[in-house]
Amino acid sequence: MNDETILLAHGSGSRLSHELIEKNFLPSLSNPLLAKLDDSAVFELSGRLAFTTDSYVVSPIFFPGGDIGKLAVCGTINDLAMSGATPSYLSLSFIIEEGLTLGELKKVVSSVKTSAEESGVKIVTGDTKVVNRGSADKLFINTSGIGIISEGIDISGTNAKPGDKVILSGSIGDHGIAVMSQREGLKFSVPIQSDCAPLNKLVSQMLEASPQIHCMRDPTRGGLATTLNELARQSKIGIRIEEDKIPIHDGVRAACELLGFDPLYVANEGKLIAIVAPEDAEKILAKMKRNRYGAAASIIGEVTDEHKGKVIMRTRLGASRIVDMLSGELLPRIC
């Protein structure tokens, strides 16, 4: 059964379409809202809402530490969490290439289930489409997510203030190097796995420590450097960081040196940057370190009113250099 492949007829709306959903999606993802199989999910929410949408085209669809299903759920959850929202409901649409095996599809759906359960969100609506062989590189996934923002939370890329501290939740570059090494068939003496993970519970614990989190962002495409530049430009401030405070796994550092990459620009899928009030930075950091996704968190710098719109890094040698925004595509199709 797992060796059977997706046919164009699975996207025709016929019996095969219904069987595809009933046998491969509902057993893993069913809940009272999804099980109705209506054209839209109907639910009640109150308060301020956060809404996000994203599409995932990672190649290959399976990589060390995850797959496109885990990536789609975690990526959408994290986008909501970066606004301080508690993720509630997700939509999930699969664009499937003819020829994908049912075994591969079930493996992806299983990852979706595991990630949704860990983060406490429900998949409440979705869709499947099948396209001709060669048109979608196995599988693309589109998502949307809705979350609720509690009173008193105001997190935005425009809120950074001089004196604020910059916190990074852990090591950088893991996801990009893991996907690239799988794609190119590279093997390193130290195994490298994607950091793909849902960060909503980590964020919730940070907000319990203090609501004085001014900005949050997950440094995905473009990595840490590009994300910090985005925040500096949005808030019209400068950011100064310390190279020796930025955690990087030895395997990632070695791979980047070998391949000529700068880990500051390599994508992450389970890390966050938080810019927080200076008086609460240590309290937030201590809370983060109690969570497995923030155990290696570090204060890596601060916000300044100098060199507005720019990021300056103090190197291990004591010199300073500008860390600019990524100008092109370092590693395409990593999410």
C-alpha positions in Angstrom: 0.0 0.0 0.0 2.8 2.4 0.9 4.4 1.8 -2.5 1.3 2.9 -4.3 1.7 6.4 -5.9 -0.5 9.4 -6.3 -2.4 9.6 -9.6 -3.9 12.6 -11.3 -7.2 11.0 -10.6 -6.6 11.6 -6.8 -7.2 15.3 -7.5 -10.3 14.9 -9.6 -12.9 15.2 -6.8 -13.9 11.6 -7.5 -14.0 8.6 -5.2 -10.2 8.4 -5.3 -10.0 12.0 -3.9 -12.4 11.1 -1.1 -10.4 8.0 -0.3 -7.1 9.9 -0.3 -8.5 12.3 2.4 -10.3 9.6 4.4 -7.4 7.1 4.5 -4.4 9.4 4.6 -5.4 12.6 6.4 -8.4 12.1 8.6 -7.0 9.2 10.7 -4.1 11.4 11.8 -5.5 14.9 11.8 -9.3 14.5 12.6 -10.9 16.7 15.2 -14.5 17.9 15.6 -14.1 20.9 13.3 -12.1 19.1 10.6 -14.2 15.9 10.7 -17.3 17.7 9.4 -15.5 18.1 6.0 -17.4 21.3 5.3 -16.0 23.9 2.8 -14.9 26.1 5.7 -14.3 25.7 9.4 -16.6 27.6 11.7 -15.4 28.5 15.2 -15.5 31.3 17.8 -12.6 33.5 18.8 -12.5 36.7 20.9 -9.9 39.4 21.5 -7.0 40.6 19.3 -6.1 38.1 16.6 -2.9 37.4 14.7 -3.2 35.9 11.2 -0.4 34.5 9.0 0.0 32.5 5.8 3.0 30.8 4.2 4.0 28.2 1.6 6.6 25.5 1.8 8.6 24.2 -1.1 11.7 22.8 0.6 13.8 20.4 -1.4 14.3 17.6 -0.5 11.0 17.1 1.4 12.8 14.8 4.0 16.0 16.0 5.7 17.9 15.3 9.0 15.7 16.5 11.8 12.4 16.9 9.9 10.4 17.0 6.7 8.1 19.4 4.9 5.2 18.5 7.1 6.9 19.4 10.4 8.4 22.5 8.7 5.0 23.7 7.5 3.3 23.4 10.9 6.3 24.8 13.0 6.9 27.6 10.6 3.3 28.8 10.7 3.1 28.4 14.5 6.3 30.4 14.9 5.1 33.3 12.7 2.1 33.6 15.0 4.2 33.3 18.2 6.5 36.1 17.1 3.6 38.5 17.5 3.0 37.2 21.0 0.0 35.2 19.9 -1.1 31.8 21.2 -1.7 29.8 18.0 -5.1 28.2 17.9 -6.1 27.0 14.4 -4.2 26.1 11.2 -5.2 25.4 7.6 -3.2 23.0 5.5 -3.3 22.6 1.8 -1.2 20.0 -0.1 -0.2 20.4 -3.8 0.9 16.9 -4.6 2.9 15.8 -7.6 1.7 12.7 -9.5 4.0 9.9 -8.5 4.5 10.7 -4.8 4.1 7.4 -2.9 1.4 7.0 -0.3 4.2 6.0 2.1 5.9 9.4 1.7 2.6 11.2 2.1 1.7 9.3 5.2 5.1 10.1 6.7 4.6 13.8 6.1 1.1 13.7 7.6 2.4 11.9 10.6 4.9 14.7 11.1 2.1 17.2 10.8 0.2 15.4 13.5 3.2 15.2 15.9 4.1 18.8 15.5 0.5 20.0 15.9 0.0 17.9 19.0 3.3 19.2 20.6 2.3 22.8 20.0 -1.4 22.4 20.9 -2.9 23.7 17.7 -5.7 22.1 15.6 -5.7 21.6 11.8 -9.3 22.6 11.1 -9.5 23.0 7.3 -7.4 22.1 4.2 -7.3 21.0 0.6 -5.5 18.7 -1.7 -4.6 19.2 -5.4 -2.7 16.9 -7.7 -0.5 18.2 -10.5 1.3 16.5 -13.4 4.5 14.7 -12.8 7.4 17.2 -12.9 5.2 20.2 -11.9 5.7 20.3 -8.1 8.8 18.5 -7.1 6.9 15.9 -5.0 5.0 18.1 -2.6 4.3 21.7 -1.8 2.3 22.8 1.3 0.4 26.0 1.9 -0.7 27.0 5.4 -2.6 29.7 7.2 -2.8 30.2 11.0 -4.8 32.1 13.5 -3.8 33.0 17.1 -5.0 35.1 20.0 -3.0 37.9 21.5 -3.5 38.6 25.2 -4.1 42.0 26.6 -1.0 44.0 27.3 1.2 42.3 24.7 2.6 44.7 22.1 5.3 43.0 20.0 6.4 44.5 16.7 9.5 45.1 14.6 9.0 48.8 15.1 9.2 48.7 18.9 13.0 48.4 19.6 14.4 51.2 21.8 18.0 52.2 22.6 19.3 50.3 25.6 17.2 47.2 24.8 19.0 43.8 24.9 19.1 41.4 22.0 18.5 37.7 23.0 19.1 34.8 20.6 17.4 31.5 21.7 20.2 29.1 20.5 22.7 28.1 17.9 22.4 29.3 14.3 22.6 27.8 10.9 21.5 24.2 11.7 18.5 24.1 9.4 20.1 25.5 6.3 23.2 23.3 6.5 21.1 20.2 7.3 18.9 20.7 4.2 21.8 21.6 2.0 23.8 18.6 3.0 20.9 16.2 2.4 20.3 17.8 -1.0 23.9 17.6 -2.1 24.7 14.2 -0.5 27.3 15.7 1.8 28.3 13.9 5.0 30.2 15.5 7.9 32.0 13.9 10.8 29.7 15.7 13.2 26.0 15.0 12.2 24.0 18.1 11.5 20.2 18.2 12.1 17.6 20.8 11.4 16.5 22.8 14.4 12.9 22.9 13.1 10.7 23.2 16.2 7.5 24.9 17.4 8.4 27.9 19.6 5.0 29.0 20.9 5.4 27.5 24.4 8.8 29.0 24.7 7.4 32.4 23.9 4.5 31.9 26.3 7.1 31.2 29.1 9.0 34.3 28.1 5.9 36.4 28.4 5.2 35.0 31.8 8.6 36.2 32.9 7.9 39.7 31.5 5.6 41.3 29.0 8.3 43.8 28.1 9.3 42.0 24.9 9.4 44.7 22.3 10.3 42.7 19.2 10.5 39.1 18.2 11.4 37.4 14.9 12.4 33.9 13.8 15.5 34.2 11.7 14.6 32.0 8.8 15.6 32.8 5.2 18.6 35.2 5.3 19.5 34.1 8.8 20.4 36.1 11.9 22.1 38.9 10.0 19.3 39.7 7.6 16.7 39.5 10.4 18.6 41.9 12.7 18.9 44.3 9.7 15.2 44.1 9.2 14.5 45.0 12.8 17.1 47.8 12.8 15.4 49.4 9.7 11.9 48.9 11.0 12.6 50.5 14.4 15.1 53.1 12.9 17.8 52.1 15.5 21.2 50.6 15.4 22.1 47.1 16.7 25.4 46.1 18.2 26.2 42.4 18.6 29.1 40.4 20.0 30.5 37.6 17.8 31.7 35.5 20.7 28.2 35.5 22.2 26.6 33.9 19.2 26.2 30.1 19.7 27.1 28.0 16.6 27.5 24.2 16.7 31.0 23.0 15.8 29.6 20.9 12.9 27.8 23.9 11.4 30.9 26.1 11.8 33.1 23.5 10.1 30.6 23.0 7.3 30.4 26.8 6.7 34.1 27.1 6.6 34.4 24.3 4.1 31.7 25.6 1.8 32.5 29.3 2.1 29.3 30.2 3.9 28.8 32.8 6.7 26.7 31.2 9.4 25.1 34.6 10.2 23.2 34.3 6.9 22.2 30.6 7.1 18.6 29.8 7.7 17.1 28.6 11.0 13.6 27.1 11.7 13.6 26.7 15.5 15.3 29.8 16.8 14.0 33.3 17.7 15.5 36.7 18.3 13.9 38.8 21.1 14.6 42.5 21.7 13.6 43.2 25.3 13.6 45.9 28.0 17.1 45.9 29.6 15.8 45.6 33.2 14.0 42.4 32.3 16.6 40.7 30.0 18.1 38.4 32.6 14.7 37.4 33.9 13.5 36.5 30.4 16.8 34.7 29.6 16.6 32.6 32.8 13.1 31.5 31.8 14.2 30.6 28.3 17.0 28.4 29.6 14.4 26.2 31.4 12.8 25.3 28.0 14.6 22.8 25.8 14.3 25.2 22.8 15.9 28.0 24.7 18.5 26.0 26.7 21.4 27.6 24.8 19.9 31.1 24.7 22.3 34.1 25.1 22.2 37.9 25.2 24.2 38.7 22.1 24.0 42.5 21.9 22.0 45.6 22.5 20.1 48.3 20.7 21.8 51.7 20.2 20.8 55.1 18.9 24.0 55.2 16.8 24.4 53.9 13.2 20.6 53.8 12.7 19.4 51.1 10.4 22.6 49.2 10.6 24.0 46.2 12.5 27.6 46.3 13.8 29.4 43.2 15.1 32.4 43.3 17.5 34.5 40.4 16.3 36.5 38.0 18.5 39.7 40.0 17.6 38.1 43.2 19.0 37.5 44.9 15.7 34.1 46.0 14.5 32.5 45.4 11.1 29.1 46.1 9.5 26.9 43.1 9.2 24.8 43.9 6.1 21.5 42.3 4.9 21.8 39.3 2.5 21.7 40.7 -1.0 20.9 37.4 -2.8 19.8 33.8 -2.3 22.4 31.9 -0.3 20.6 28.6 -0.1 17.4 28.4 -2.2 14.4 26.3 -1.2 15.3 25.6 2.4 11.7 26.2 3.6 
